[in-house]
Amino acid sequence: MAIIIDGRATAAIIKDEVKSGVTDFVKKYNRSPALAVILVGEDPSSKIYVGNKIKACEYCGIESFSYKLEETATEAEILELINQLNNNNAVDGILLQLPVPRHLDEYRLISAISPYKDVDGISVYNLGGLLSGGKNVLSACTPTGCIDLIKRTGVDIKGKHAVVVGRSNIVGKPVAIMLLNENATVTMCHSRTVDLANITRQADILVVSIGKTNFITADMIKPGAIVIDVGINRTENGLKGDVDFEAAKEVAGFITPVPGGVGLMTVAMLMKNTLLAAKLKDNNG
Ligand code: NDP
């Protein structure tokens, strides 16, 4: 029976650390760090995620500015808003809630955000910084949350075989690079991978981010493995992950639940990045 990794408790610890860091920041700079959140359209999940991020800002003492744009907003309008926020000295972080409506080019919009304010850590600059091991880059929130949870199990990542299923720019690819940076031997899998189960069964650490309810079954997991389930799928039975949690927990050594796992860590890491962005800005004058 696996140890359940408590993302809720860990996220609470991180948010408390940020809160105390914000108190020090306010004393030193006489202002609060500030996050601008842009939501385009009416996606119900995105609205919930944005609400959670704003609540977390309130908790940590981070000021938040919320921009809700119509589903029909044009790329030019959003680029103009991003440009204004880039030039607004009172704003430390800019978060564009993804996914954006289909008529918009997500890559172009993210690329328009100043890398110093890209608190989601998914711009070309920050992902490139991750690849090249740069210091003081803003690291992608969800992958950083995954690594933090893995480290807190107490299991040494070095030399372990880590398998990442899913290769999105916001989760799969950066988490694979982070695991590599931690000296794991990393295998990346995706929809064209042949005999996926044979590979996942070799994983000491298995990170799954594909968006398919209960896709990873117990027989695909190596006994004792650390299983990190990034998936958030809305079903008629509530939120479910990509891993068949009930069966998998009988095989894994450690496992994250959904909800209560990685999702909360993403928000906590966003708070951490916003404070870091504010500190870096003020240190750079
Ligand atoms: P995407 O939805 O962008 O892409 C899905 C990935 O899964 C692709 O790389 C795809 O492969 C792969 N995939 C799809 N089907 C299979 C399959 N049968 N076998 C192997 N690989 C497959 O990924 P995201 O990372 O953005 O999102 C994945 C999930 O994570 C979603 O449920 C999302 O809601 C959740 N999520 C949760 C977050 C959190 O904070 N917890 C943050 C971000 C996402 P290919 O590239 O070949 O198409």
Residues whose N, C-alpha, C, O or C-beta is under 5 A from the ligand:
A	BS01	NDP	T142 G166 R167 S168 V171 G172 C189 H190 S191 R192 S209 I210 G211 V230 G231 I232 N233 V262 G263 T266
